[in-house]
Amino acid sequence: MFFDDLPVGYRFKTEARTLPLAEIVGFARRWDPQPFHTDPEAAKESPYGGIIASGFHTILTAFVLTLEADVWNEASMGSPGLDELRWMKPVYPGDTLHAEAEVISSTPSQSRPDRGRTEIQYRIYNQNGEEVAKYRATHILRRQVG
């Protein structure tokens, strides 16, 4: 879909993905090596009571699920960034995540008529319907020519 196909209020939901222990620990060892992500014994003594996924792993899982939903991929020209990134609940091994998205603003470019800026609010939920994280992304999307 292109910029003009995604009006304010447009919503979509991704498929779901389960995060196994080995994937959580492997990601954390490489990218977020804190004991409550990598060491089961230390994690037991943490406020979480066990291993939890890195918040970055949670966000990247949602991002990949969004790409796999293939809503705006064809029109993507990148993004200037994310806003309002929040982690509300820990994600534990075996949790299954999906993302729900809503277009919250849409502005055609004044200087480049071939594109526009689309802001999408992403909310990430676990298998119990609990919101575990959220973020707002601004996408630069190509307008369909012709």
C-alpha positions, 0 to 999 in steps of 0.5 A: 500500500502507498501513502494515499492508501493509508488514511488516518484511522486505518488499522491492521494487526500482525500475525503472532510469534512466540519467543522461546527461551533460547532466542531470548537469551541469544538475543540478549547475549549479543545485544543487551547482556543484562543478567535478567536477560541472560542468566537464569539464576540471577534472573530468579533473584531479579524483580521479574522472578526469571528470564525476560526478553530485552525490550529491544527484542520485543520491539524488533519482534513487532517490527519484523511482524509488521514487515511480514504483514506487508502493509506499507513495505512497497512504499517505504522510503525509510523513517526519521525515527520512533517516538513514545517508546514504552515497555509496560510489562515484561515478556517471558519465554514462551510469550506470544506477541503480536502488534496492532497498528493505527495510522494517527496522522498523514501529511503529504510532503509540500516540497516532494509531491511523490511522498508523504509522512505517515505516523503509525501507533504500534501496540504490542500485546502478549497472548493474554491480550496484555499490552507489553510495549508501544511506540509511534513511528513516522514512515516516509511513504511513496505516493503511487504515481499515475 
